[in-house]
């Protein structure tokens, strides 16, 4: 298969030379001009080969690379992992749709001076206003349209809850997922996402490599012997990275003003901005996840309150 790809790409380079000649008429294909034209194209290919800009050179490099012992390959996901990923992606799709519909309801009601606090829990009050025909703040035509919007929100909520029950039941049956939910900031959705989207945690040499694969490590911008770290790379799966950051943010909310909170987090919050600390905690959570999946065991907070902030 590799040599077939190599042959096809090499043939593509030759066809790039012959194609202009084929497009010319019979009368134009005679004479010394054709020879000069062909020689110019061959010379261009030689220049590209010297600069390493040929597809054939890329194919040759790929053929050579796959024979190296240090090459790492992406493991194939099982049918169960693919099915679990579909459930998670469908839930995420429904959550996005619910957010869009809720924003539409809020925007329409705000035009009539009806405003509610942020959060999905406050939407029930807006829906009750829409369905209260004695409330004269809404015109009849607006109420008729917004009742359909309210029904859409409730339908999406029911569909999301149905999928979440399936996800929670799957996590309860999975030994690794049950151990992952013992980590602070990791819930059933995050644990199920890790199990579905990370087919082989042992393919990473360390937890640091796993966190880098998720895009939770800063990009280096070093020059002249000076090491400078920029923003996180945001590589890897954005959904899994987002879940880890959201979970870390929830942990930070409980840590603020809590005397029993980890001293590592407390000292870090005193020195760094809130969002940076959330990403740092998400990075640490990713490393713990890798350790539990590869080395086994359950999460234990061994002296976390006595840890010292080092970032």
Secondary structure, 3 states (H helix, E strand, C coil): CHHHHHHHHHHHHHHHHHHHHHHCCCHHHCCHHHHHHHHHHHHHHHHHHHHCCCHHHHHHHHHHHCCCCCCCCCCCCCHHHHHHHHHHHHHHHHHHHHHHHHHHHHHHHHCCCCCCCCCHHHHHHHHHHHHCCCCCCCCHHHHHHHHHHHHHHHHHHHHHHHHHHHHHHHHHHCHHHHHHCCCCCCCHHHHHHHHHHCCCHHHCCCHHHHHHHCCCCEEECCECCECCEEEECCCCCHHHHHHHHHHHHHHHHHHCCCCCCCHHHHHHHHHCCHHHHHHHHHHHHHHHHHHHHHHCCCCCCCCHHHCCCCC
